[in-house]
Amino acid sequence: MAQDAAARPDEPRFCVLGPVGALVGEQPLALGGPGLRGLLAMLLLEPNQVVPVERIVDVLWAHEPPVTARTIVQGYVSRLRKWLSSVDTSAATWIETTGAGYQLVIDEDRIDVAVARKLLARARGQSAEVRADLLARAQSLWRGPELADIGGRVRAPELAELRLTVIEARIDADLELGRHDDVIGELAALVDTHPFREHLVSQLVLALYRCGRRAAALEIYQRFARRAAGELGLDPGAGLRELHSRVLRDDTTLLRPRPESVITPRIGVLTPAQLPAAPSGFAGREGELRWLDRLRADADGTAPAIGVLAGPAGIGKSALALLWGARSAAAYPDGQLYASLRGFDPRHAPLDPAEVLARFLLALGVAAEHVPLDLADRAVLYRSLLADRRVLVLLDDARDSGQVRALLPGGGSSLVLATSRRRLDGLVADGARLLVLDTLPADAAEKLIAHVAGPAAADDELRARLAKLCGYLPLALRIIGARLAVSPQWSIGDLVAELADEHTRLSALDIERADTSVRAALDLTHRLLDPALAETLRLLGVFPGQWVSPHAVAALCGTDVAEARVRLRGLAESFLVGETARDVFGMHDLVRLHARELGGRQLDPLRAVLRHYLVVADLCRRHLRLVADDLDPGADWPHVPRPEIDTRDEALAWFEREWTNLLAVAAAGAEAGCHAEVWRLARMAGEFRRVRSRRDDWAWVLALGLDSARADGDRRGEFWLRLSHCVLLTRFGQEHETVADAERAVAIATELGDPKLMAMGFNTFASALYGQRRYAEALVGYRKALTESRRAGYRLGEANLLNNIAQVHRNLGDTTAAIDPQAAAVEIFREVGDLGFVGLALANLAELEHELASLADAGAHAREAVALAEANGLDLTEAFGREVLARVLRDSGDIAGARVELTLALELYQLVQSPTAEAVRAALASLPPSAV
């Protein structure tokens, strides 16, 4: 692979323009199979960017991944890290694990495709001789078909397009230098391979004509015209038709190589340099600056390149645009035009495009008396003046697409960069490129504070806390830095304390006697919203979670889901919320605090959100297991908006996705005194945690629910929450601690005289005795509960009690007596359709059969238990089933199989924070070595 001038010959160079891998000099470095090379290709195509694991899995396995896909990817990453450390001894290239993905940290000048793009960008605007040299170097970077040797796993059609762009531009330069004889053979082969690429056809026609082969040139055109009409139903483009006409006329001016374009000097034409000074202390935004460089490099010359920098107030759009403009001024030798369009100015109306055009025309040297009066005439003159010039036009703070369109120059050599608090979708639809700015990375945010504040921000730990409390928003960071710099009486610790209080954070981000503040910027954005969006923003201030769905917003606003989705996307256009995934909308912390100030404390919207979560949580839990209680919020509030959830997987996915919101809503409801809703929601949250067990937040939400039930004076609510707490303790091996809750539950059930509740209460109390190893007393309690359960016709309870009775017999040393009740429990669980309990009961039955040396039956039942648990996402049951299966395999002589099952069981026990993990770890260590 050819090396750029700046490259050291001993540095590894990473390749996607051919076989995927790396070279030192021209020597390829060994790498693994197609899967490993495919992962490397994905990381090289998005250098210094996080590539999500989900996308890696989808791409490498073509949307049909194996169950162990994530584990395989982790293995690939581990191997790639070792490979990188061996090929790059300078440790300048490595893979970071970031969130839900991986990021290749690398100097992009080490990647062949990045070098090719840079050479292409450098070639633009140079003399033909310089262009030919640079583009030949770029073309030499290809060592074969792009992304070769990875079995088509990763596709990047833009690489093939880049290759053709480089070749076409190089041949243009060669033709200007009179090298038409040298390129004919290459062009003929290219046209055969890419028969509908008109630029290549035009180049071949021109080269043939210049070589005196006029008939051959006309035949190439006719062949293309016939094929395009027959296969595509299209005529040749205007440029190719014009070239054909000139060849037909034997226009001898075609024989002269095209001179480099020169702007004809005209009196009154000036070179404006209007960009304001770029801000000092700029930090971060390296990726965004590269995006802008690519915007310039990718311009094809047919129309001006147009970029839109969009984002919320204070995100740093103008600062980025000005910095890039200052750095790129040399690429636009004919001038830089700038206008603040005042799209979101609190004191002035948005600037009329006609006024902006008048200012631009004057800056370009048009006499005041010659500036047309009409907007359209001004636009025509403006486009004419810039038709053959390379000018940068920076349009700051645009209100909408219409304000920008009239200011677009003519010709294809200029670049327009607009900034806005809206996405300017109309411009994007017209071909503009959009970059939505996010907050700064943490290190860049800290550097910005340090630059503005100076020595006052010397404490690294407190400066990091300040940056986080500012939400890494550049405007907030500059304000807080300025406060430290100009107010020596305030220490950095004082400001951390002020910002840490959410009630005073926005006030802390004001500067006295200055127009700049985060609150002022957000106030203006709020005032410019239409009434429905403004109302939605205020109500979002009531929502306590970190992100929100259209269904929750529909409940919050009392509207339907379609309208809620429209409102959220309307707010997203102004960057007050962001759609981070389909129907998942989040808010920046400072926007959330501002919305909370606007919305105040409103009980009715909060209660509406509570009921939404109640209804959906109840809908979901009914897909997870049979419901023992009689709670039915969907019948109580039938008109509450809810998503369509039809399967167990969808129910689990909703709980996982909404879990942090559900806890936040419950906490806010308890604080607001909505106790009846809160205890019910806690009960339903506990039902989910029975399936996906995590101790800490399960215990927290049950304690919150119990307090709410008692505050509400609801005896049934207290009963259900105490039962749920006993389930939690039992699940984590603390049955001995359930006595107090169990006794209270029995007392409440007896007081209410409900046989079903009494059966549950006696069962729970007996389980507490079981946890204390008082097995004979527990057996009496379980039998009493079994009687009540049969009296109530409660089949699920009957099965559960038979399972428990079997476990008592086992612990009393009578495994044979345990078999029948355990087998009966399995059959009743199958009858009532509770697959979760079927799996657990099967694992218990397998354990008993193993102890009786019935290894074949034990293995079959353990495998069925594992399969049911795995299919239904029951981590704890799956762990227990694998643990039992490991014992069966060990005693059958399959040590390797036992080791696999114990390893998986250990991972699952650790996942659910079960203390059984230590016993399994010990069992794994005690296994004898496997036979080789």
Residue pairs with C-beta under 8 A, 6 or more apart in sequence:
1 13
1 15
1 17
1 18
1 23
1 26
1 112
1 140
1 141
1 143
2 137
2 140
2 141
3 9
3 13
4 109
4 115
4 118
4 119
4 137
6 109
7 13
7 109
7 110
9 24
9 25
10 24
10 25
11 24
11 88
11 90
11 110
12 22
12 23
12 24
12 29
12 87
12 88
12 93
12 110
13 22
13 23
13 24
13 110
13 111
13 112
14 21
14 22
14 40
14 44
14 93
14 106
14 110
14 111
14 112
15 21
15 22
15 23
15 111
15 112
15 143
16 41
16 44
16 45
16 111
16 112
16 113
16 146
16 147
16 156
16 159
17 112
17 113
17 116
17 141
17 142
17 143
17 146
17 159
17 163
18 112
18 142
18 143
18 144
18 145
18 146
18 148
19 28
19 143
19 144
19 148
19 149
20 31
20 37
20 38
20 40
20 41
20 44
20 147
20 148
20 149
20 150
21 28
21 29
21 31
21 37
21 40
22 28
22 29
22 31
22 87
23 29
24 87
29 87
31 37
31 40
31 83
32 79
32 83
34 149
34 150
34 151
34 153
35 60
35 72
35 76
35 153
36 76
36 79
36 80
37 149
37 150
38 59
38 60
38 150
38 151
38 153
38 154
39 56
39 60
39 73
39 76
39 77
39 80
40 80
41 147
41 150
41 154
41 156
42 51
42 55
42 56
42 59
42 154
43 51
43 80
43 95
43 102
43 103
43 104
44 104
44 106
44 111
44 113
45 113
45 154
45 156
46 104
47 104
47 106
47 108
47 111
47 114
48 103
48 104
48 105
48 106
48 108
48 286
48 287
49 103
49 287
50 98
50 99
50 101
50 102
50 103
51 101
51 102
51 103
51 104
52 100
52 101
53 70
53 73
53 100
53 101
53 102
54 100
55 101
56 73
56 101
56 102
57 65
57 69
57 70
57 73
58 65
59 153
59 154
60 69
60 73
60 153
60 154
61 69
62 153
66 72
77 95
77 97
77 102
80 95
81 94
81 95
84 93
84 94
84 95
85 91
85 94
92 106
92 107
93 104
93 105
93 106
93 107
93 110
94 104
94 105
95 102
95 103
95 104
95 105
96 102
96 103
96 105
108 114
108 290
109 115
109 118
112 141
113 141
113 159
113 162
115 138
115 141
116 138
116 141
116 162
116 166
117 162
117 294
117 297
118 297
119 134
119 135
119 137
119 138
119 166
120 134
120 135
120 138
120 162
120 165
120 166
120 169
120 297
121 293
121 296
121 297
122 134
123 130
123 131
123 134
123 135
123 138
123 169
123 173
124 297
124 299
125 331
125 390
126 134
127 260
128 173
128 176
128 177
128 257
128 260
129 173
129 177
131 169
131 170
131 172
131 173
132 170
132 173
132 174
132 177
135 166
135 167
135 169
135 170
135 173
136 170
138 166
138 170
139 163
139 166
139 167
139 170
142 163
146 156
146 159
146 160
146 163
147 154
147 155
147 156
147 159
164 190
164 194
164 197
164 200
165 300
167 190
168 199
168 200
168 203
171 183
171 186
171 187
171 203
172 203
174 180
174 182
174 183
175 183
175 203
175 206
175 207
175 210
175 257
175 258
176 257
176 258
176 259
176 260
177 257
178 210
178 257
180 206
180 207
180 210
180 211
181 207
181 211
183 203
183 207
184 204
184 207
184 208
184 211
187 200
187 203
187 204
187 207
188 204
190 197
190 200
190 204
191 197
191 200
191 201
191 204
191 220
194 200
195 224
195 227
196 224
196 227
196 228
196 232
198 224
198 236
198 237
198 239
198 240
201 220
201 221
201 224
201 240
202 239
202 240
202 243
204 217
204 220
205 217
205 218
205 220
205 221
205 240
205 243
205 244
205 247
206 217
206 243
206 254
208 214
208 216
208 217
208 220
209 217
209 247
209 254
209 255
210 254
210 255
214 247
214 250
217 247
218 244
218 247
218 248
221 236
221 240
221 243
221 244
221 247
224 236
224 240
225 235
225 236
228 234
228 235
228 236
229 235
235 241
236 244
243 254
246 253
246 254
247 254
261 388
263 334
263 388
263 389
264 388
268 365
268 366
268 367
269 364
269 365
269 385
270 335
270 363
270 364
270 365
271 333
271 334
271 335
272 335
272 336
272 337
272 360
272 363
272 364
273 329
273 335
273 336
274 335
274 336
274 337
274 338
274 363
275 322
275 325
275 326
275 329
275 336
275 338
275 392
275 394
276 322
276 338
277 322
277 326
278 319
278 322
278 323
278 325
278 326
279 319
279 322
279 323
280 451
281 447
281 448
281 451
281 452
282 319
282 323
282 448
283 440
283 444
283 445
283 447
283 448
283 451
284 440
284 441
284 443
284 444
284 445
284 447
284 448
285 316
285 320
285 323
285 440
285 444
288 309
288 320
288 435
288 437
289 320
289 323
289 324
289 327
291 435
292 307
292 320
292 324
292 328
292 417
292 435
293 328
295 305
295 307
295 415
295 433
296 305
296 328
296 331
296 415
298 305
299 305
299 412
299 415
300 412
301 412
301 413
302 412
303 412
303 431
304 393
304 408
304 409
304 410
304 411
304 412
304 413
304 414
304 415
304 416
305 414
305 415
305 416
305 433
306 408
306 415
306 416
306 417
306 418
306 427
306 430
306 431
306 432
306 433
307 415
307 416
307 417
307 418
307 432
307 433
307 434
307 435
308 417
308 418
308 419
308 420
308 423
308 424
308 427
308 428
308 432
308 433
308 434
308 435
309 317
309 320
309 321
309 417
309 418
309 419
309 420
309 435
309 437
310 317
310 419
310 420
310 421
310 422
310 423
310 424
310 434
310 435
310 436
310 437
310 575
311 317
311 421
311 436
311 437
311 438
311 575
312 421
312 525
312 574
312 575
312 576
312 588
312 591
313 344
313 421
313 475
313 518
313 521
313 522
313 524
313 525
313 575
314 473
314 474
314 475
314 476
314 518
314 521
315 437
315 438
315 439
315 473
315 474
315 475
315 575
316 437
316 440
316 474
316 475
317 396
317 419
317 420
317 437
318 396
318 397
318 419
319 474
320 437
321 394
321 396
321 417
321 419
322 394
324 417
325 336
325 338
325 392
325 394
325 417
328 392
329 336
329 392
331 390
331 392
332 390
332 391
332 392
332 414
332 415
333 390
334 386
334 389
334 390
334 391
335 363
335 364
335 389
335 391
335 392
336 391
336 392
336 393
336 394
337 360
337 363
337 391
337 392
337 393
337 394
338 393
338 394
338 396
339 351
339 356
339 359
339 360
339 394
339 395
339 396
339 407
340 351
340 396
340 397
341 350
341 351
341 356
341 395
341 396
341 397
341 398
341 399
341 403
341 404
342 348
342 349
342 350
342 351
342 397
342 399
343 350
343 397
343 398
343 399
343 400
343 403
343 420
343 421
344 397
344 399
344 421
344 524
344 525
344 528
345 397
346 520
346 524
350 399
350 403
351 403
353 375
353 379
353 402
353 403
353 405
353 406
353 407
354 375
354 378
354 406
356 395
356 406
356 407
357 375
357 378
357 379
357 382
357 406
357 407
358 371
358 378
360 382
360 407
361 371
361 378
361 381
361 382
361 385
362 368
362 371
364 382
364 385
364 386
366 381
366 385
371 378
371 381
372 378
372 380
372 381
375 406
379 406
382 407
382 409
382 410
383 408
383 409
383 410
383 411
384 410
386 409
386 410
386 411
386 414
387 409
387 410
387 411
388 411
388 413
389 409
389 411
389 413
389 414
390 413
390 414
391 409
391 413
391 414
391 415
392 414
392 415
392 417
393 407
393 408
393 409
393 414
393 415
393 416
393 417
394 416
394 417
394 418
395 403
395 404
395 407
395 416
395 417
395 418
395 419
396 418
396 419
397 419
397 420
397 421
398 404
398 418
398 419
398 420
398 422
398 424
399 420
399 422
400 420
400 422
400 424
400 426
401 424
401 425
401 426
401 427
401 430
402 426
404 416
404 418
404 424
404 427
405 426
405 427
405 430
407 416
408 416
409 416
418 424
418 427
418 432
421 525
421 574
421 575
422 573
422 574
422 575
423 434
423 436
423 573
424 432
424 434
425 573
428 434
436 575
439 445
439 471
439 472
439 473
439 474
439 588
440 448
440 472
440 473
440 474
440 477
441 472
442 464
442 467
442 468
442 472
445 467
445 470
445 472
445 474
445 477
446 460
446 463
446 464
446 467
448 474
448 477
448 478
448 481
449 457
449 463
449 466
449 467
449 477
449 480
449 481
449 484
450 457
450 458
450 463
450 481
451 481
452 477
452 478
452 481
452 482
452 484
452 485
453 480
453 481
453 482
453 484
453 485
453 492
454 484
454 485
456 484
456 485
456 488
456 491
456 492
457 463
457 466
457 481
457 484
457 492
459 492
459 493
462 492
462 493
462 496
463 492
465 496
466 480
466 492
466 495
466 496
466 499
467 477
469 496
469 499
469 500
469 505
470 476
470 477
470 480
470 499
470 509
470 590
471 588
471 589
471 590
473 518
473 588
473 590
475 516
475 518
475 521
476 509
476 518
476 590
479 509
479 510
479 511
479 516
479 517
479 518
480 495
480 499
480 508
480 509
482 511
483 490
483 495
483 508
483 511
484 490
484 492
484 495
495 508
498 504
498 505
498 508
499 505
499 508
499 509
502 593
502 596
505 590
505 593
506 518
506 519
506 590
506 593
506 594
506 597
507 519
509 517
509 518
509 519
509 590
510 517
510 518
510 519
510 520
511 517
518 590
518 594
519 594
522 590
522 591
522 594
523 594
525 574
525 576
526 534
526 537
526 576
526 594
526 598
527 534
528 574
529 537
529 570
529 571
529 574
529 576
530 570
532 567
532 570
533 567
533 570
533 571
533 574
535 557
536 553
536 557
536 564
536 567
536 568
536 571
537 571
537 576
537 595
537 598
538 595
538 598
538 599
539 553
539 556
539 557
539 599
539 602
539 605
540 548
540 553
540 556
540 571
540 577
540 587
540 592
540 595
540 599
541 592
541 594
541 595
541 596
541 597
541 598
541 599
541 600
542 556
542 596
542 599
542 601
542 602
542 605
542 606
542 609
543 552
543 553
543 556
543 609
543 665
544 606
544 661
544 664
544 665
544 667
544 668
545 552
545 660
545 661
545 664
545 665
546 586
546 587
546 660
546 661
546 664
547 580
547 584
547 585
547 586
547 587
547 661
548 556
548 568
548 577
548 585
548 586
548 661
549 583
549 584
549 585
549 643
549 658
550 561
550 564
550 565
550 568
550 583
550 585
551 561
551 564
551 612
551 616
551 641
551 642
551 643
552 609
552 612
552 613
552 641
552 661
553 564
553 567
553 568
553 585
554 560
554 561
554 563
554 564
554 641
555 608
555 609
555 611
555 612
555 640
555 641
556 605
556 608
556 609
556 612
557 563
557 564
557 567
557 605
558 608
559 567
560 641
561 641
564 641
565 583
568 577
568 579
568 585
569 579
571 577
571 585
572 578
572 579
572 585
576 587
576 591
576 595
577 585
577 586
577 587
577 591
578 585
578 586
578 587
578 588
579 585
580 586
584 657
587 595
599 605
601 672
603 672
603 674
606 668
606 669
606 672
606 674
607 669
607 672
607 674
607 677
608 640
609 665
610 665
610 666
610 669
610 674
610 677
610 678
610 681
611 633
611 637
611 640
611 677
612 640
612 641
612 642
613 658
613 661
613 662
613 665
613 666
613 681
614 633
614 637
614 677
614 680
614 681
614 684
615 633
615 634
615 637
615 640
615 642
616 642
616 643
616 645
616 654
616 658
617 655
617 662
617 681
617 684
617 685
617 688
618 631
618 632
618 633
618 634
618 684
619 634
619 642
619 645
619 651
620 645
620 650
620 651
620 652
620 654
620 655
620 688
621 627
621 651
621 684
621 687
621 688
622 651
623 645
623 647
623 648
623 650
623 651
624 648
624 651
624 652
624 687
624 688
624 690
624 691
624 836
625 687
625 690
625 691
625 834
625 836
625 837
626 796
626 832
626 833
626 834
627 687
628 756
628 760
628 796
628 797
629 683
629 720
631 680
631 683
631 684
631 720
633 640
633 680
634 640
634 642
643 654
645 651
645 654
648 872
648 873
649 873
652 688
652 691
652 692
652 873
655 662
655 688
655 692
656 692
659 688
659 697
662 681
662 685
663 685
663 697
663 700
663 701
665 681
666 678
666 681
666 682
666 685
666 701
666 704
666 705
667 704
669 675
669 677
669 678
669 681
669 708
670 678
670 704
670 707
670 708
675 708
675 709
675 711
675 712
676 708
676 712
676 714
676 717
678 704
678 705
678 708
679 705
679 706
679 708
679 709
679 712
679 714
679 717
679 720
679 721
680 705
680 717
681 705
682 701
682 702
682 704
682 705
682 706
682 708
682 721
682 724
683 705
683 717
683 720
683 721
683 724
685 698
685 701
685 705
686 698
686 701
686 702
686 705
686 721
686 724
686 727
686 728
687 724
689 697
689 698
689 701
689 728
690 727
690 731
690 836
691 836
691 872
691 873
691 874
692 873
692 875
692 912
693 731
693 732
693 875
693 876
693 912
693 913
693 914
694 912
694 913
695 728
695 732
695 912
695 913
696 913
698 728
699 725
699 728
702 721
702 724
702 725
702 728
703 725
705 717
705 721
705 724
706 718
706 721
706 722
706 725
708 717
709 717
709 718
709 720
709 721
710 718
715 748
715 751
715 752
716 748
716 752
716 757
718 744
718 748
719 745
719 748
719 749
719 752
719 757
719 761
722 741
722 742
722 744
722 745
722 748
722 764
723 741
723 745
723 760
723 761
723 764
725 738
725 741
726 738
726 741
726 742
726 745
726 764
726 767
726 768
729 735
729 737
729 738
729 741
729 771
730 738
730 767
730 771
731 876
732 913
732 914
732 915
733 914
733 915
733 916
734 771
735 767
735 768
735 770
735 771
735 772
736 768
736 771
736 772
737 771
738 764
738 767
738 768
738 771
739 765
739 768
739 769
739 772
741 764
742 761
742 764
742 765
742 767
742 768
743 765
743 768
745 760
745 761
745 764
745 765
746 758
746 761
746 762
746 764
746 765
747 761
748 757
748 761
749 757
749 758
749 760
749 761
750 758
750 761
754 792
755 788
755 789
755 791
755 792
755 794
756 788
756 789
756 792
756 794
756 797
758 785
758 788
759 785
759 786
759 788
759 789
759 791
759 792
759 794
759 797
759 801
760 785
760 797
761 785
762 781
762 782
762 784
762 785
762 788
763 781
763 782
763 785
763 789
763 797
763 800
763 801
763 804
765 781
766 777
766 778
766 779
766 780
766 781
766 782
766 784
766 785
766 804
767 778
767 804
769 775
769 777
769 778
769 781
770 778
770 804
770 807
770 808
770 811
773 811
775 808
775 811
775 812
776 812
778 804
778 808
779 805
779 808
779 809
779 812
782 801
782 804
782 805
782 808
783 805
785 797
785 801
786 798
786 801
786 802
786 805
789 797
789 798
789 801
790 798
795 828
795 831
795 832
796 828
796 829
796 832
796 834
796 837
798 828
799 824
799 825
799 828
799 829
799 832
799 834
799 837
799 841
800 825
800 837
802 821
802 822
802 824
802 825
802 828
803 821
803 822
803 825
803 837
803 840
803 841
803 844
805 821
806 818
806 819
806 820
806 821
806 822
806 825
806 844
806 848
807 818
807 844
808 818
809 815
809 817
809 818
809 821
810 818
810 847
810 848
810 851
815 848
815 851
815 852
816 852
818 848
819 845
819 848
819 849
819 852
822 841
822 844
822 845
822 848
823 845
825 841
825 844
826 838
826 841
826 842
826 845
829 837
829 838
829 841
830 838
835 868
835 871
835 872
836 869
836 872
836 874
836 877
838 868
839 864
839 865
839 866
839 868
839 869
839 872
839 874
839 877
839 878
839 881
840 865
840 869
840 874
840 877
840 880
842 861
842 862
842 864
842 865
842 868
842 881
843 861
843 862
843 865
843 866
843 869
843 877
843 880
843 881
843 884
845 861
846 857
846 858
846 859
846 860
846 861
846 862
846 865
846 881
846 884
846 885
846 888
847 858
847 884
847 887
849 855
849 857
849 858
849 861
850 858
850 862
850 884
850 887
850 888
850 891
855 888
855 891
855 892
858 884
858 888
859 885
859 888
859 889
859 892
862 881
862 882
862 884
862 885
862 888
863 881
863 885
865 877
865 880
865 881
865 884
866 878
866 881
866 882
866 885
868 874
868 877
869 875
869 877
869 878
869 881
870 878
875 908
875 911
875 912
876 908
876 909
876 912
876 914
878 908
879 904
879 905
879 908
879 909
879 912
879 914
879 916
879 920
880 905
880 916
882 901
882 902
882 904
882 905
882 908
883 901
883 902
883 905
883 916
883 920
883 923
885 901
886 897
886 898
886 899
886 901
886 902
886 905
886 923
887 898
889 895
889 897
889 898
889 901
890 898
890 927
895 927
895 928
895 929
895 930
895 931
896 930
896 931
898 927
899 924
899 927
899 930
902 920
902 923
902 924
902 927
903 924
905 920
906 917
906 920
906 921
906 924
909 916
909 917
909 920
910 917
